[in-house]
Amino acid sequence: MTVQKKISVTDTILRDAHQSLLATRMRTEDMLPICDKLDRVGYWSLEVWGGATFDACVRFLKEDPWERLRQLKAALPNTRLQMLLRGQNLLGYRHYSDDVVEAFVAKAAENGIDVFRIFDAMNDVRNLETAIRAVKKSGKHAQGTIAYTTSPVHTTEAFVEQARQMAAMGVDSIAIKDMAGLLTPYATGELVKALKAALPELDVVIHSHDTAGVASMCQLKAVENGADRIDTAISSMAWGTSHPGTESMVAALRGTPYDTGLDLELLQEIGLYFYAVRKKYHQFESEFTGVDTRVQVNQVPGGMISNLANQLKEQGALHRMDEVLAEIPKVRKDLGYPPLVTPTSQIVGTQAFFNVLAGERYKTITTEVKYYLQGRYGKAPAPVCEHLRFQAIGSEEVIECRPADLLAPELDKLRKDIGGLAKSEEDVLTFAMFPDIGRKFLEEREAGTLQPEVLLPIPDGNVAAASVEGTPTEFVIDVHGESYRVDITGVGVKGEGKRHFYLSIDGMPEEVVFEPLNAFVGGGGSGRKQASAPGDVSTTMPGNVVDVLVAVGDAVKAGQTVLVSEAMKMETEIQAPIAGTVKAVHVAKGDRVNPGEVLIEIEG
């Protein structure tokens, strides 16, 4: 006789669903009107925060992420609110000191988070320890997470051992986080069965993206083998790089021993609401959000493919995408098979990008790869390529301890650095996560100049369009304080004394309104000359200057780092091509740079 076991549901509609399909651009104003119905469904929890939502709020939407959380808590009084936390990385892209982790968790709990799904990109449980302890101290639910991937070293036995270690740290449940859609149905059943046998006292949750088109089958096999909870997304924002549809899974389990008990009609009403909302954000959808079984071979999440495509397009090298996808598994092997999840997905993907475009493997090694090989992110799942490690860090000592053990407390310094711009401890933590964009956000808030991205009108087929005459024109412009290289190749619409151009900015459509001006000065590029002399310092890919490490008159050695640039959220050190004296510096921190431009001149 089958034992009745109701399956509970976590819906990702307010976080991961729109992160996966709409570049995390959904605004709070489109969440609040439906919260009453979401609160009546009876979900075990709603995932509403964490992941990339914090970054997107501050960087693009110009919303205070803490205020979003407070508003959602007030609008969803009967439902647990859940977030995704990157362990010692929190919501940023580096490890933070323990005092920052403890303060962040405490404030997240105070502002409304009930469930913390905690993972580490390396599956190094040492990087989960402080966050788990802080969650338990706050009296909230700590969910230990396995970042699922496949490789010669990622076995069912290894994942069970990781779960045992997290259980020893006091987690309340175990989540299998299949961020790339790599799980297959029978592998899911085997892993869930093994986890329940080893840790019968802990709930097991299955979180799988439908990138390969098999996630709903994986969830069914998980349920049959003892899983307690599944992650789904309302159907109008489900499937593909998102998750199995909530209504579909509720219908599939209805009338079985695993019946969720959720109201299918109410869910369908919510689905219709988000069907309309999704249209509002049409400009942020890409062609890479559908089912793509190639993920089972290259293990590249859909969002990562989209990012790589944008970078290749900017280089005029989109036709080399297959080469980059073929290079990614090779880089991953060299780095000891890390799971491809933030930030390791960016680390591996960007290095593969450099390898292909440079025409030589590891001719340029990103700063993050150097940090990775030094052990700053934690222990790699498998041995790394020692030749590559020596090439990257030479004889520098490799970190063997928990990386955060080497970090001094940061919170007091952060408070001092941001000063009066921070009106609360939450503001200090926003600055801690993203020093540059966090400061800019707080400055704009202080000045009353916060302006979110422009949303394009929903296409209705009735807009008259006139072709822009002439060949495509390249500009470097500032949009919301960030510089972009823009090719105008679209259509324009006249009206009310303005001209609207629909263009591609770094691969993302954006509407720019050109006001009538008394004078217009046109130009393309940055005005910097192209590198030709032996001492000309340039970059191989577009990006932004993070730091300039030399000044005019400085003596430099060949191979010395003189500049740090950033692209795809990854930093790259740019070295002096020859020994000599710095003759000229043509860039400053924050400047946009393009391949081949002279950034620094060195005279030998």
Residue, then its C-alpha position, 0 to 999 in steps of 0.5 A: m500500500t502506498v503511503q500518502k505523502k503530500i508534496s509541497v511546492t516552492d514557486t520561483i515566479l518572483r525570483d528565478a523564473h524572471q531571472s532565467l527568462l527576463a534578465t531579472r528585470m521584473r519590477t516590484e510594481d508588477m509583483l505587488p498586485i498579484c501578491d494577494k492571490l499568491d498568498r492564498v495558494g498555499y505554497w510552502s514558500l515563494e522565492v522572492w530575493g537573492g541570486a541576481t535580483f539584488d544586483a539588478c535592483v541596484r544596477f538597472l531598476k534603481e529600486d532599493p532591494w531591501e524595500r522590495l523585500r519589506q513590501l513583499k513581506a507585508a503583501l505575503p503575510n501567510t507565506r514563507l519568503q525564500m532567498l538564494l544566498r551564495g554562501q561566503n559570496l552572499l549576493g556578490y562575486r567575491h568572498y566577504s569577511d565573516d562579519v559582513v556575512e553575519a550582518f547580511v543574514a541578520k538583516a535579511a532575516e529581520n526584513g522578511i526572509d524565512v528560508f535561506r537556500i545556501f550554496d557554494a559554487m565549488n561545493d566547498v562546504r567550508n564556504l557555507e559554514t558562517a552563513i548556516r550558523a548565522v541563519k540558525k542564530s536568526g531562528k530561520h530555516a537554513q537549506g543546505t544546497i548541492a550545486y549539481t553537475t556532472s564530471p568524473v568526480h561528481t558521483t552520487e556518493a560524493f553528493v551524499e557525503q556533501a549532504r552529510q557534512m551540511a547536516a552536521m552543520g545544522v541545516d534544516s533541509i537539503a536542496i539539489k540545485d540543478m542550475a544548468g538543467l543537467l539532471t536526467p530522470y533516473a539520475t535524479g531518482e538515484l540521487v534523491k533515494a540515496l539522500k533520503a536513505a542517508l538523511p531520512e530526518l531532512d526534507v529533500v528539495i529538487h530545483s531543476h531548470d528545464t533547459a534540456g526539456v526533461a525537468s518535469m520528468c526529473q521532478l516526477k522521479a524525485v517525488e517517486n523516490g522520496a523528495d519532499r518538495i519541488d520548485t516550479a514556476i507559474s506556467s506563463m514564465a516556465w519551461g526552457t531555462s526556467h522551471p517546470g510549470t506550477e500548474s502542470m506539476v499540480a495537475a500531474l500529481r492531482g489525485t495521487p498519493y503525492d497531491t499538492g493540494l494547491d488550487l489549480e483554478l487560482l494558479q491559472e488566474i495567476g498564470l494569466y496575470f503573469y502572461a500579461v506582465r511578461k509582454k511588458y519585458h519583451q525587450f529583455e528576452s533572448e533567443f537562448t531561453g528555450v529548450d536546448t539539449r546541448v546543455q547536456v554536452n557543454q553544461v553551459p546554462g542558458g543565461m551564460i550562453s546569452n552573455l557569451a553571444n552578446q560578447l562575441k557579437e560585439q567582437g564581430a565573432l558571433h560565428r565562433m560561438d561553437e568554438v567557445l562552447a567547445e572550449i568551455p569543457k576544456v577550461r573546466k577540466d583544467l580548473g578541476y571541474p567546478p560546477l558552472v554556477t555564479p561565479t564559476s560559470q563567468i570565470v570559466g566562460t570568460q576564460a574560454f572566450f579569451n582562449v578562442l579570440a586570442g587564438e592561443r589558449y591562456k595567452t591572457i589569463t583573467t584575474e578571477v582565474k588566477y584567484y581561483l587557481q590560488g585557492r581564493y574561491g575554495k577547494a576545486p572538486a578535482p586536481v587542477c592543471e598544475h602547468l596552468r596554475f604555475q603559468a597563472i600564479g608562479s611560485e605564489e603560495v596556494i591557499e589551503c585553508r577556508p579562504a575567508d579565514l584570511l579576511a580581516p573584518e570589513l564592516d567598520k571600514l565599509r561604514k566609514d567608506i560610505g559615510g553619510l550616504a548610508k541611512s541604515e545598516e542595510d545601505v552599508l550592506t548594499f555598498a558592501m555587495f557592489p561598491d561601485i554601483g552601490r555607491k552610485f545608487l546611494e548618491e543618485r537616491e540622495a540627489g533624487t535622480l534615480q531613473p530606471e531603464v526605459l521599457l519599450p512599448i509592447p509591439d502591437g503591429n501598428v507602429a509606422a517605421a521609417s528606415v534610418e538612412g545611411t550605413p550603421t553608425e557607431f557611438v559611445i554613449d552613457v546610459h544611466g551612468e554606464s558607457y556603451r558602444v552602440d551600433i544604430t542599425g534599427v528603425g526610427v519613428k518621428g513624433e512630438g519633435k523627437r526621434h526614437f531609435y530602437l538599437s542594440i546596446d551590448g546586445m540588449p534592446e534599448e529605447v533612446v530618445f534624442e531631444p532636438l539640440n542646438a548643435f550636434v557633434g557626431g563621432g564614432g569610437s573613443g577617439r583613441k588611436q590604434a596600437s602600433a608601437p611596441g610599447d602601446v598597451s591595449t586590450t583584446m576585448p571591450g570592457n571598462v577600466v577598473d584601475v590604472l596602476v601606473a602614472v606618467g614617468d613610472a618605470v615598468k618591467a615587461g609583463q608588469t600589470v599596468l591596468v585592470s579592465e572588466a568585462m562580463k563581470m570578470e576582471t583582467e590584468i593588462q601587462a606592459p608589453i615592454a620594459g621602459t618608462v610610461k610616456a602617456v596614460h589615455v584612460a582613467k577608472g571607469d572609462r570604456v575601452n575597445p580592442g586595439e586602442v592605445l590605453i597607455e604608451i611605454e617608451g623603451 
